[in-house]
Amino acid sequence: MVINSITIEDILPHNCSKFMKKIPEKDALLPFILLPILLVIATISLSVTVIVMILIGMGALYVQSRPRQKNRSPFFYCWTLSSVICLFLVFEIGIVRTLKVTQKEHFIFLLLFGCTYYFFYKMKAVADIELFEGPKGKLYSPVLTSDSYHCPVCQLEVNERYFHSIWWDCCVFRPNYMYFLFGQVFALMTLVFGTNLGLTTVCKPFEFYGPILLPMDCSDMYFKFRYTFYFVSCVYGIGYIIVIMLVLIKQLFIYLPKYAEPKWKRLMNITV
C-alpha cells in the first residue's frame, strides 16, 4: 500500500502555492514576531512609546524613499498583514471584552473591517490575474503599449501602471485602482472608528456630540499592562491613520485625475 504525503502546496490553491515558494521564511515571519515585541516594549513608559512610534515611522519613510528594486522582499507585505491581525485581535480579544463597546458599535466595526478586507482582496486578486495569469494559467508579460512601465519589483512591463505598493506586494494600475482607493477609504474609516472606541474604553472619555465620545484623559495608562497594551496599539493605529490620510491626499491630486482623464476625454468627444 502506497501512502501519499500531503504538503502545504497541495492544500493551497495553485496561485497561492506558486508564490509561497518565492517567499523567504525569515522575511515572511519576522514582522509577526517583531511588531508584538515593539508594542510590548512601548508599554514601558510614555517616552518609550513615543520613541518606538518614531522609529517605526522613520523606518517606513526610509523604505519609501529608497530605490524600488531594493524593496522586493515580502517583509513589507507581511508587516501590513501582521499590523492588521494584531490590531484586529487587540480590538476583538481586548477592547470588546471590557464590555464597554455596544453590540451596534461592534457590528459597525466588523462591517467596516469586512469592506476593507473585500476591496484589498479584490485589488490583489485582479493584479494576480491581470499580470501573472494568462488565459491558460501561464506567466506572461502584457502586450506593450505607449503607457507601459517596467516594474522593478514585479519584473514585468505593466500597462497603465500607476505605482507599485510594497505594503500590498502588487502593482496598482487601471484594472485594480478603484479597489485600492476604496480599500484605503474603508481602512481609514475602520481605523478611526476602532481606535476611537479603543481610546474611549481605556481612557476617560467625554461626550463630544450626542452619543459620540472622544478620549479626554489618558494620563494613568502606564500602571496596568493590559490597558497599556491596548493604549499603545491604538497609538500605533493613529500612526496608520496619518499614513492613510497622506496616501489619499496623494491619490486626490496625482492618481485620481490620471484615472479619470480617459473617461473625461470620451465624455467630451461624445458631447461634442
Buried (B, 14 or more C-beta within 10 A) or exposed (E): EEEEEEEEEEEEEEBEBBEEEEBEEEBBBBBBEBBBEBBBEBBBEBEBBEBBBEEBEEEBEEBEEEEEEEBBBBBBBBBBBBBBEBBBEBBBEBBBEEEBBEEEBBEBBBBBBEBBBBBBEBBBBBBBEBBBBEEEEEEEBBEEEEEBBEBBBBEBBBBBBBBBBBBBBBBBBBBBBBBBBBBBBBBBBBBBBBBBBBBBBBBEBEEEEEEEBEBBEBEEBBEEEEBBBBBBBBBBBBBBBEBBEEBBEEBEEEBBEEBEEEEEEEEEEEEE
